[in-house]
Amino acid sequence: MILIKLLEMPTRFFGGIAALLILPLIGALIVEVFSRHVLGTPTAWAFEISYMVMGTLFVLGMANALRLKQHVSVDLLTMKMSKRVAATIRAIFYIMLLPIIIWLTWELAHYFYEAYDSGERSGRSAWNPIIWPIYFTWFLGFLLLVMQLIAELLKAIITVISGKEDDFA
């Protein structure tokens, strides 16, 4: 139980950060619309900021969505199963998914390091910002997902053993 809570602490924290990121996203889009349609001078940075913030919001929020069971699932099938059988299916799925997500996290760490080391820039606008911060958030988001997958696997194993689903919140 303590291990699950420790694994979920960063998920909760960064899930909250992801939720707050909607505010600068809205702000950037309002400034861009005002600048483009009222002042007649589009910004050089709004496009880059919007896709970077939206990407960050998405990757930092995916582990929290898993924790809150807000991901896509086929409940129609598992509703008719016993808690142990449903938990066994979840555990098998998590065991199959975990190596893939670990590999993606490892590769994203390399992406981040190479972009940081080379000073890579986006090349998508006149602003042309450095790109390593967005690669770091991708890495962090997938690292959080790995940790949450481990927590969910542990929850499923506990349910298989005990036959009941505890509230791990």
ZIKA-V685789 format. One record per residue. N is the residue number from 1. RES is the residue in one letter. PSI is psi in degrees with one decimal (999 if undefined). NEAR is the number of other C-alpha atoms within 10 Angstrom. Layout:
n res psi near
N RES PSI NEAR
N RES PSI NEAR
//
This chain:
n res psi near
1 M -42.5 13
2 I -41.6 8
3 L -41.8 10
4 I -44.8 18
5 K -39.9 14
6 L -39.9 12
7 L -32.1 19
8 E -15.9 24
9 M -51.4 14
10 P -32.8 16
11 T -45.8 26
12 R -45.6 20
13 F -52.8 12
14 F -23.7 21
15 G -38.7 24
16 G -40.7 15
17 I -43.6 15
18 A -41.5 22
19 A -38.1 13
20 L -23.3 12
21 L -13.7 17
22 I -29.0 15
23 L -51.1 11
24 P -28.6 14
25 L -48.4 18
26 I -43.2 13
27 G -45.9 13
28 A -39.9 19
29 L -36.2 15
30 I -45.0 13
31 V -43.4 13
32 E -46.1 20
33 V -44.2 17
34 F -47.4 15
35 S -41.6 14
36 R -46.9 13
37 H -28.5 10
38 V -47.4 10
39 L -17.4 10
40 G 16.8 10
41 T 97.5 12
42 P 152.7 16
43 T 157.3 16
44 A -8.7 13
45 W -17.3 16
46 A -40.7 20
47 F -47.9 16
48 E -45.5 17
49 I -43.3 16
50 S -43.4 18
51 Y -31.8 13
52 M -44.0 18
53 V -41.2 20
54 M -41.4 16
55 G -42.0 18
56 T -45.6 22
57 L -43.8 24
58 F -52.2 19
59 V -31.7 22
60 L -21.3 30
61 G -14.0 23
62 M -35.8 22
63 A -39.7 28
64 N -35.9 25
65 A -39.2 18
66 L -43.8 16
67 R -40.7 21
68 L 3.5 11
69 K 42.5 11
70 Q 12.4 11
71 H 170.1 12
72 V 130.1 8
73 S 163.1 9
74 V 77.2 8
75 D -23.0 10
76 L -37.8 8
77 L -45.8 9
78 T -17.8 15
79 M -30.9 10
80 K -7.3 10
81 M 160.3 12
82 S 160.9 13
83 K -37.1 18
84 R -44.0 19
85 V -45.0 16
86 A -41.3 18
87 A -35.9 25
88 T -43.4 18
89 I -44.7 15
90 R -44.0 18
91 A -43.9 22
92 I -44.2 13
93 F -45.6 13
94 Y -39.6 19
95 I -37.3 14
96 M -35.1 11
97 L -32.7 13
98 L -47.7 17
99 P -35.0 12
100 I -45.2 12
101 I -35.9 16
102 I -44.2 16
103 W -44.3 12
104 L -40.4 17
105 T -43.9 21
106 W -46.7 14
107 E -38.0 13
108 L -31.6 21
109 A -40.1 20
110 H -42.8 15
111 Y -49.1 17
112 F -49.1 20
113 Y -45.0 15
114 E -40.0 14
115 A -39.6 20
116 Y -46.6 17
117 D -37.9 10
118 S -10.9 10
119 G 30.7 13
120 E 140.6 15
121 R 159.8 14
122 S -43.6 15
123 G 16.1 12
124 R -10.0 11
125 S 177.0 12
126 A -26.3 11
127 W -46.2 15
128 N 58.8 14
129 P 163.5 17
130 I 149.7 15
131 I -12.3 17
132 W -31.9 21
133 P -38.0 15
134 I -36.7 17
135 Y -35.3 22
136 F -40.8 20
137 T -33.6 22
138 W -46.6 24
139 F -48.3 23
140 L -43.2 19
141 G -42.0 27
142 F -31.7 24
143 L -42.8 23
144 L -38.3 27
145 L -39.3 27
146 V -48.0 23
147 M -41.2 22
148 Q -35.4 24
149 L -39.6 24
150 I -43.9 20
151 A -43.3 22
152 E -35.7 22
153 L -44.6 22
154 L -41.6 17
155 K -43.5 21
156 A -40.4 26
157 I -42.2 18
158 I -41.2 17
159 T -40.0 20
160 V -41.9 20
161 I -45.7 12
162 S -24.1 12
163 G 0.5 15
164 K 150.3 14
165 E 116.4 14
166 D 158.4 11
167 D 108.0 6
168 F 4.6 12
169 A 999 9
//
